[in-house]
């Protein structure tokens, strides 16, 4: 592991994207990996939250199920919930990985009988809590292109009544690029295994700040850091976030609008744009992307 975390020189590519509204002709909806559900025997409860907020260690585990998708229409007959013989008082924690193929606004809907809850990247996103017949709750969420861990909690309290449907669709695309400027590895550099910008490249970022100031209608900037696959995943996420923050700090010192909203993200090695099997590919993956809206 220590060898894997060996210091390495991080060259950075920055893409500056100037946004403009557009109509999108092709939409790629979110995709999900297999839903793996841990099934538990649960006590009676009027609210799902009274159950899922407690540690699952306090409940008897009944087993594990796998579903390609969460699309179980409401049923009121003797057919049990798929792969589960128990007919009431059980809960399931489903986990999956969701891929967002296009940045934009997405509508997530949970239909369930009884209660259900959705978390995206650890954040509670849709809350359809409670003992009820088939009910639907939706929430619009802005998401960047990438892969996110998701978790769905389902609680069944009434015998012979089941239903759980998770649906997701894009409602608005992110702004399309109007201008792209790329700084290659010779134009911007961080110190080895550090988020400290090499002083030799300050002039590059100063010119970038002047470029931003030339646009009078800029409302927001998003800075996202990326790495190659050297180092652990957690190490790379932190390093990419720290380097994005370093760029933000420098820009704030040199742009005219000190109140400009600047959001920073660290994606680590999760979104490669080239193969990590070669030094050339790794160099392309080590980058910081700046979206200017």
C-alpha positions as CSV (number, residue, x, y, z in Angstrom):
1,X,0.0,0.0,0.0
2,X,2.9,2.4,0.8
3,X,4.3,1.7,-2.6
4,X,0.9,2.5,-4.1
5,X,0.8,5.8,-2.3
6,X,4.4,6.7,-3.5
7,X,4.8,10.4,-4.3
8,X,4.2,11.3,-7.9
9,X,4.2,14.5,-9.9
10,X,0.7,15.6,-10.7
11,X,0.4,17.5,-14.0
12,X,-3.0,19.2,-14.5
13,X,-5.2,19.9,-17.4
14,X,-7.8,22.6,-17.1
15,X,-10.8,22.9,-19.3
16,X,-12.7,26.1,-19.2
17,X,-16.3,25.7,-20.3
18,X,-18.5,28.8,-20.9
19,X,-22.1,27.8,-20.7
20,X,-25.1,28.7,-22.9
21,X,-28.6,27.3,-22.8
22,X,-29.4,24.7,-25.4
23,X,-32.0,22.1,-26.4
24,X,-30.8,18.5,-26.1
25,X,-31.7,16.0,-28.8
26,X,-30.5,12.9,-27.2
27,X,-31.0,12.0,-23.5
28,X,-29.2,9.2,-21.8
29,X,-31.1,8.3,-18.6
30,X,-29.3,7.2,-15.5
31,X,-28.3,3.6,-15.3
32,X,-27.9,1.3,-12.3
33,X,-25.9,-1.7,-11.3
34,X,-27.6,-4.7,-9.7
35,X,-29.6,-3.8,-6.6
36,X,-28.3,-5.9,-3.7
37,X,-30.8,-6.0,-0.8
38,X,-30.1,-7.0,2.8
39,X,-33.4,-8.3,4.2
40,X,-34.4,-7.9,7.9
41,X,-37.2,-9.0,10.2
42,X,-38.7,-5.9,11.7
43,X,-41.1,-4.9,14.5
44,X,-44.4,-3.2,13.7
45,X,-44.0,0.6,13.3
46,X,-46.2,3.4,12.0
47,X,-43.2,5.2,10.5
48,X,-40.4,3.8,8.5
49,X,-38.0,6.3,10.1
50,X,-38.5,4.7,13.5
51,X,-37.0,1.6,12.0
52,X,-34.3,2.6,9.6
53,X,-32.7,5.1,11.9
54,X,-31.8,2.3,14.3
55,X,-28.8,0.1,13.7
56,X,-29.7,-3.0,11.6
57,X,-27.6,-4.9,14.1
58,X,-30.6,-4.9,16.4
59,X,-32.7,-6.8,13.8
60,X,-32.6,-10.4,12.7
61,X,-31.2,-10.7,9.2
62,X,-33.3,-13.0,6.9
63,X,-30.9,-13.1,3.9
64,X,-29.9,-11.2,0.7
65,X,-31.8,-10.7,-2.6
66,X,-30.6,-9.3,-5.9
67,X,-32.8,-7.4,-8.4
68,X,-31.8,-5.9,-11.8
69,X,-34.2,-3.0,-11.1
70,X,-36.6,-1.8,-8.6
71,X,-39.9,-2.1,-10.5
72,X,-42.4,-4.0,-8.5
73,X,-45.9,-2.8,-9.1
74,X,-48.5,-2.8,-6.4
75,X,-49.9,-6.3,-5.6
76,X,-52.7,-7.3,-3.2
77,X,-52.6,-11.0,-3.7
78,X,-50.7,-13.9,-2.2
79,X,-47.7,-13.5,-4.4
80,X,-44.8,-12.6,-2.0
81,X,-42.3,-9.8,-2.6
82,X,-39.8,-11.2,-5.1
83,X,-37.4,-13.7,-3.4
84,X,-38.9,-13.2,0.0
85,X,-41.2,-15.7,1.7
86,X,-42.1,-13.5,4.6
87,X,-45.4,-11.5,3.9
88,X,-45.1,-8.6,6.4
89,X,-42.9,-6.8,8.9
90,X,-39.7,-6.9,6.9
91,X,-37.3,-4.3,5.6
92,X,-34.7,-4.2,2.9
93,X,-31.7,-2.0,2.4
94,X,-30.9,-2.0,-1.3
95,X,-27.5,-0.7,-2.5
96,X,-26.5,0.0,-6.1
97,X,-24.2,2.3,-8.1
98,X,-25.9,4.9,-10.3
99,X,-24.2,6.4,-13.4
100,X,-25.2,9.8,-14.6
101,X,-24.2,10.1,-18.2
102,X,-25.0,13.8,-18.7
103,X,-24.8,16.6,-16.2
104,X,-28.2,18.1,-15.6
105,X,-31.4,18.1,-13.4
106,X,-33.0,14.7,-12.7
107,X,-36.4,13.8,-11.3
108,X,-36.3,10.8,-8.9
109,X,-39.5,9.2,-7.9
110,X,-40.3,6.5,-5.3
111,X,-43.6,4.7,-5.5
112,X,-44.1,2.2,-2.6
113,X,-46.5,0.3,-0.4
114,X,-45.5,0.8,2.4
115,X,-42.7,3.2,3.1
116,X,-39.4,3.9,1.2
117,X,-36.4,6.3,1.3
118,X,-33.7,7.1,-1.3
119,X,-30.2,8.3,-0.5
120,X,-27.8,9.5,-3.3
121,X,-24.2,9.7,-2.4
122,X,-25.1,9.5,1.3
123,X,-27.6,12.4,1.1
124,X,-31.3,11.8,1.8
125,X,-32.9,12.6,-1.5
126,X,-36.5,11.2,-1.6
127,X,-38.5,10.5,1.6
128,X,-41.7,8.4,1.1
129,X,-41.9,7.5,4.8
130,X,-44.9,5.9,6.5
131,X,-47.4,3.1,6.5
132,X,-49.6,3.7,3.4
133,X,-51.0,2.2,0.3
134,X,-49.1,2.8,-3.0
135,X,-47.9,6.4,-2.8
136,X,-45.6,8.4,-4.9
137,X,-43.0,11.1,-3.9
138,X,-40.7,12.9,-6.4
139,X,-37.7,15.2,-6.0
140,X,-35.6,17.1,-8.6
141,X,-31.9,17.0,-8.0
142,X,-28.9,18.6,-9.9
143,X,-26.2,16.1,-10.6
144,X,-22.9,16.2,-12.4
145,X,-21.8,13.5,-14.8
146,X,-20.3,10.6,-12.8
147,X,-21.0,7.6,-10.7
148,X,-22.8,7.8,-7.3
149,X,-23.5,5.2,-4.6
150,X,-27.2,5.0,-3.8
151,X,-29.2,3.3,-1.1
152,X,-33.0,2.5,-1.0
153,X,-34.8,1.5,2.2
154,X,-38.1,-0.4,1.9
155,X,-40.4,-1.3,4.7
156,X,-43.4,-3.6,4.5
157,X,-45.9,-3.6,7.3
158,X,-49.2,-4.9,5.9
159,X,-49.6,-8.5,4.8
160,X,-50.2,-9.2,1.1
161,X,-49.7,-5.7,-0.1
162,X,-46.4,-4.8,-1.8
163,X,-44.9,-2.4,-4.2
164,X,-41.6,-0.6,-4.8
165,X,-40.7,1.4,-8.0
166,X,-37.7,3.6,-8.3
167,X,-37.6,5.8,-11.5
168,X,-35.2,8.5,-12.7
169,X,-35.3,10.8,-15.7
170,X,-33.6,14.0,-16.9
171,X,-35.8,17.1,-16.7
172,X,-33.1,19.6,-17.9
173,X,-29.7,19.3,-19.4
174,X,-26.7,21.2,-18.1
175,X,-25.4,24.2,-20.1
176,X,-23.6,23.3,-23.3
177,X,-20.0,24.4,-23.8
178,X,-19.6,27.7,-25.6
179,X,-15.8,27.9,-25.4
180,X,-13.2,25.5,-24.2
181,X,-9.6,26.4,-23.3
182,X,-7.2,23.5,-22.3
183,X,-4.0,23.9,-20.4
184,X,-1.8,20.9,-21.0
185,X,0.7,19.4,-18.5
186,X,3.4,21.9,-19.6
187,X,1.2,24.9,-18.7
188,X,0.0,24.1,-15.2
189,X,1.7,22.0,-12.5
190,X,1.3,21.0,-8.9
191,X,4.1,20.1,-6.6
192,X,4.7,16.4,-6.0
193,X,2.0,14.7,-3.9
194,X,0.7,18.1,-2.9
195,X,-2.1,20.6,-3.7
196,X,0.5,23.5,-3.8
197,X,0.6,25.1,-7.2
198,X,4.1,25.4,-8.6
199,X,4.8,29.2,-8.5
200,X,6.2,29.1,-12.1
201,X,2.6,28.6,-13.3
202,X,0.9,31.5,-11.4
203,X,0.9,33.6,-14.5
204,X,-1.2,30.9,-16.2
205,X,-3.9,31.2,-13.6
206,X,-3.6,35.0,-13.6
207,X,-4.4,35.1,-17.3
208,X,-7.4,32.7,-16.6
209,X,-8.7,35.2,-14.0
210,X,-8.5,38.0,-16.6
211,X,-10.4,35.8,-19.0
212,X,-13.1,35.3,-16.4
213,X,-13.4,39.0,-15.7
214,X,-13.8,39.6,-19.4
215,X,-17.2,37.9,-19.2
216,X,-19.6,40.3,-17.5
217,X,-22.5,37.7,-17.2
218,X,-20.7,35.0,-15.3
219,X,-23.0,33.7,-12.5
220,X,-21.2,30.6,-11.2
221,X,-18.0,28.6,-11.6
222,X,-17.6,24.9,-10.9
223,X,-14.1,23.5,-10.4
224,X,-13.7,19.7,-10.4
225,X,-10.4,17.9,-9.7
226,X,-9.5,14.5,-11.2
227,X,-6.6,12.1,-10.8
228,X,-5.2,9.0,-12.4
229,X,-5.5,5.6,-10.6
230,X,-2.2,5.7,-8.7
231,X,-2.9,5.8,-5.0
232,X,-5.9,4.7,-3.1
233,X,-9.4,5.9,-4.1
234,X,-9.9,7.9,-0.9
235,X,-6.4,9.4,-1.2
236,X,-7.1,10.5,-4.8
237,X,-10.5,12.0,-4.0
238,X,-9.0,14.1,-1.3
239,X,-6.0,15.1,-3.4
240,X,-8.3,16.1,-6.3
241,X,-10.5,18.2,-4.0
242,X,-7.6,19.9,-2.4
243,X,-6.2,20.9,-5.8
244,X,-9.5,22.2,-7.0
245,X,-9.7,24.3,-3.8
246,X,-6.2,25.6,-4.5
247,X,-7.3,26.8,-7.9
248,X,-10.4,28.4,-6.4
249,X,-8.2,30.2,-3.8
250,X,-5.9,31.6,-6.4
251,X,-8.8,32.8,-8.6
252,X,-10.6,34.5,-5.8
253,X,-7.5,36.6,-5.2
254,X,-7.3,37.7,-8.8
255,X,-10.9,38.0,-10.1
256,X,-12.8,41.3,-9.8
257,X,-16.1,39.7,-8.5
258,X,-15.2,38.5,-5.0
259,X,-18.8,37.4,-4.5
260,X,-18.8,35.0,-7.5
261,X,-20.2,31.6,-6.5
262,X,-17.5,29.0,-6.9
263,X,-18.3,25.3,-6.2
264,X,-15.5,22.7,-5.9
265,X,-15.7,19.0,-6.3
266,X,-13.1,16.2,-6.1
267,X,-13.8,13.1,-8.3
268,X,-10.4,11.4,-7.8
269,X,-9.9,8.6,-10.2
270,X,-13.7,7.9,-10.8
271,X,-14.0,9.7,-14.2
272,X,-11.1,8.8,-16.4
273,X,-11.1,10.3,-20.0
274,X,-8.3,7.9,-21.1
275,X,-6.8,4.5,-20.2
276,X,-4.7,4.4,-17.1
277,X,-2.6,1.7,-18.6
278,X,-0.1,4.2,-20.1
279,X,1.8,7.2,-18.8
280,X,0.1,9.3,-21.6
281,X,-3.3,8.2,-20.5
282,X,-2.6,8.9,-16.8
283,X,-1.4,12.4,-17.7
284,X,-4.7,13.1,-19.5
285,X,-6.7,11.9,-16.5
286,X,-4.8,14.2,-14.1
287,X,-6.8,17.4,-14.7
288,X,-9.0,20.1,-13.2
289,X,-12.1,21.1,-15.1
290,X,-13.6,24.6,-14.7
291,X,-17.2,25.2,-15.8
292,X,-18.2,28.8,-16.1
293,X,-21.9,29.4,-16.3
